[in-house]
Amino acid sequence: MFLKNQKKFYGRRKGRRISSVNLKLLEDHRNKFYLHEDQICKLESHEYNKNILEIGFGNGDNLINMSVNKPNYLFIGCDAYYNGCVKLLKKIVNKNIKNIKIWPDDIHLIIKKFKKNFFDLILILQPDPWPKRKHEKRRLIQQKFLDDLNQILKYEGKLIISTDHNVMKSWVLEHLHIRNDFLWIKNGYYYTNLKPKWIFNTKYSNKALENNKVVNWFFFKKK
Ligand SMILES: C[S@@+](CC[C@H](N)C(=O)[O-])C[C@H]1O[C@@H](n2cnc3c(N)ncnc32)[C@H](O)[C@@H]1O
């Protein structure tokens, strides 16, 4: 259903038919791991040592690895691609992970529902570049969206973005350069091709590296 005032989502929502085994898995575990809209404003920031949001997690490789390494952190993963969410759910159940919650829909639907100053870190790894000029409104990173991210980050909380696409690289530079509520971190470099060790390669970053493309990393903190 498309709600009034809902921002239109342009990416892919569904892929192949979900197998009956995975549908059963969804039925059995969705209540435990899929966030309901009403739960979001009730999340308390002090329940875990850190709160991390990954927007557009794809098949969830980074989330799974980070959450295993940091069992005392809460990871909220958001992706509007239904099949990717089921894949992540399957990995969570198989690995008996307890500290990931999934929002299986558009981030815009919940971004304003989180408490202010909730997150220590927000990750956006390889956002869709929508490279054509006529599609630039479809890009996830927009000034209003950055306002919302800033609100839900803690003071000095980090925003990390990666991309191998030149259009997106310029877009990130342009959009964050003019803001005074996010500071660049990385000792004077605007971006680097060095991935932090504690973040894991994803499907899209692996694909880029296999094709000898440079993955650029941008690091900001909330001022
Ligand atoms: C290019 S893929 C990158 C996936 C993953 N981060 C990786 O590096 O392999 C972008 C992902 O962002 C998701 N996405 C795009 N816009 C979104 C939105 N508004 N809300 C939630 N997810 C979104 C897409 O469904 C897709 O899975």
Ligand as a Chemical Component Dictionary entry (heavy atoms), coordinates in Angstrom:
data_LIG
# 
_chem_comp.id                   LIG 
_chem_comp.type                 NON-POLYMER 
_chem_comp.pdbx_formal_charge   0 
_chem_comp.three_letter_code    LIG 
# 
loop_
_chem_comp_atom.comp_id 
_chem_comp_atom.atom_id 
_chem_comp_atom.alt_atom_id 
_chem_comp_atom.type_symbol 
_chem_comp_atom.charge 
_chem_comp_atom.model_Cartn_x 
_chem_comp_atom.model_Cartn_y 
_chem_comp_atom.model_Cartn_z 
_chem_comp_atom.pdbx_ordinal 
LIG C1  C1  C 0  23.769 -0.690 -4.364 1  
LIG S1  S1  S 1  22.983 -1.606 -3.116 2  
LIG C2  C2  C 0  24.300 -1.793 -1.924 3  
LIG C3  C3  C 0  24.028 -2.925 -0.985 4  
LIG C4  C4  C 0  25.110 -3.182 0.076  5  
LIG N1  N1  N 0  25.290 -2.038 0.950  6  
LIG C5  C5  C 0  26.417 -3.549 -0.561 7  
LIG O1  O1  O 0  27.370 -2.754 -0.456 8  
LIG O2  O2  O -1 26.496 -4.646 -1.157 9  
LIG C6  C6  C 0  21.968 -0.380 -2.327 10 
LIG C7  C7  C 0  20.967 -0.970 -1.349 11 
LIG O3  O3  O 0  20.290 0.091  -0.703 12 
LIG C8  C8  C 0  18.919 -0.253 -0.581 13 
LIG N2  N2  N 0  18.169 1.015  -0.496 14 
LIG C9  C9  C 0  18.174 2.013  -1.392 15 
LIG N3  N3  N 0  17.380 3.020  -0.995 16 
LIG C10 C10 C 0  16.862 2.641  0.201  17 
LIG C11 C11 C 0  15.940 3.237  1.105  18 
LIG N4  N4  N 0  15.405 4.433  0.861  19 
LIG N5  N5  N 0  15.619 2.568  2.224  20 
LIG C12 C12 C 0  16.141 1.338  2.457  21 
LIG N6  N6  N 0  17.014 0.718  1.643  22 
LIG C13 C13 C 0  17.364 1.354  0.525  23 
LIG C14 C14 C 0  18.616 -1.062 -1.826 24 
LIG O4  O4  O 0  17.478 -1.880 -1.651 25 
LIG C15 C15 C 0  19.902 -1.845 -2.003 26 
LIG O5  O5  O 0  19.843 -3.088 -1.328 27 
# 
loop_
_chem_comp_bond.comp_id 
_chem_comp_bond.atom_id_1 
_chem_comp_bond.atom_id_2 
_chem_comp_bond.value_order 
_chem_comp_bond.pdbx_ordinal 
LIG C1  S1  SING 1  
LIG S1  C2  SING 2  
LIG S1  C6  SING 3  
LIG C2  C3  SING 4  
LIG C3  C4  SING 5  
LIG C4  N1  SING 6  
LIG C4  C5  SING 7  
LIG C5  O1  DOUB 8  
LIG C5  O2  SING 9  
LIG C6  C7  SING 10 
LIG C7  O3  SING 11 
LIG C7  C15 SING 12 
LIG O3  C8  SING 13 
LIG C8  N2  SING 14 
LIG C8  C14 SING 15 
LIG N2  C9  SING 16 
LIG N2  C13 SING 17 
LIG C9  N3  DOUB 18 
LIG N3  C10 SING 19 
LIG C10 C11 SING 20 
LIG C10 C13 DOUB 21 
LIG C11 N4  SING 22 
LIG C11 N5  DOUB 23 
LIG N5  C12 SING 24 
LIG C12 N6  DOUB 25 
LIG N6  C13 SING 26 
LIG C14 O4  SING 27 
LIG C14 C15 SING 28 
LIG C15 O5  SING 29 
# 
